[in-house]
Amino acid sequence: MTAVPESPARPGTAPVAPTGQTWVRPPADDLPPVRAPRRRVSGSTPGDRLVTVGSFVAAAACAWVVCFRLLPWGTVPGVLVVTFLAYLAVVAVATSATQPGPQVMDRVVAAVVTGGAVLVTAALVATVAFTFVRGAGALPHLNMWVDDMAGVGPRDPLTVGGVGHAIVGSLVQIGLAVVVTVPLAIGTAVFMTEVGGRFARVVRTVVEAMTALPSIVAGLFVYTVLIATLGVPRSGLAAAAALSVMMLPIIARAADVVLRVVPSGLREASLALGASRWRTVWHVVLPTARPALSTALILGVARGVGETSPVLLTSGAATFFVFGPTDGVMNSLPLFIYTAVRSGEPLLVERAFGAASILLLLVLALFVVARRAARRRPSR
């Protein structure tokens, strides 16, 4: 019996079984699995961008109809809220027409997260811009930066008087607070991270609880201990002590998180080379975490430089320059702003907004100095 050779199948046609033979389809379990197309998790295609833009336009049109034709919501917050909710609904429907369910969820969640980021950024920009706009009339005058308010009345023009004494007071108070707080906070963080133990857990719990301490409580504590009990007069020193109480838990908590991020392999390598524990901390752990420790310092300074109630109870208010921390009552920028706004006089309120603008610039300058000081120097 001669075998019949198989004739090759032409391209594009199904193969034909030889004469007198039949083919049996293999079971489904033997078939190779069919891979689903890989889903993109990053980047965007022109179709994705078209869906985003079209959904935003449709949501804006829907918000206009709802807020200005159907309901009395024709305000900026109402239009923004309706636009955002309509955008979520439209982008979900538009994405589900061409993409599977996980892609729809990704698009909706990305829109929610982006909307939250935009809201926070807009609130911050609006606050800073409003402060600078309201204080624009006082900032161009040089006397606003270098003069004090001695002999200046609330209705005097902006060309006389200034907040130079408050700037000096804020710098003196925050400088003393940083000098006292930074060693204590970093030492506390090193104890919690490097030493550990049962007492370290207690210290960590106390530090975390003190991060939510109301500022008025810190001011009352310093007032009771230093001023009422020990007889220390109201001065920049007492205000610096109150600010230290506020800044200590913030810096210690942030530094603790930073030090725990340092790889343990660096510590093990230092100990393996024969270094002691304190040399490992001083020469390996702290230099490695120095850039991040500057961020902890910035958080503490930003918390302390804007406090009003502790300074109000401990430092008093002066209208003239006071350079010594123990020379008596000393003013500061937050305290000057609080006092000026309470007066209700338009010119004095404008000075208050100018002082608030200077306070923002001061915080920015301290931020830049701390970041540059903590920048890693190139190794030789």
Secondary structure by P-SEA (a helix, b strand, c coil): ccccccccccccccccccccbbbbbccccccccccccccccccccaaaaaaaaaaaaaaaaaaaaaaccccccccaaaaaaaaaaaaaaaaaaaaaacccaaaaaaaaaaaaaaaaaaaaaaaaaaaaaaaaaaacccccccccccccccccccccccccccaaaaaaaaaaaaaaaaaacaaaaaaaaaaacccccaaaaaaaaaaaaaccccaaaaaaaaaacccccccccccaaaaaaaaaaaaaaaaaaaaaaaaaaccaaaaaaaaaacccaaaaaaccccccaaaaaaaaaaaaaaacccccccccccbbbbccccccccccbbbcaaaaaaaaaaaccaaaaaaaaaaaaaaaaaaaaaaaaaaaaacccccc
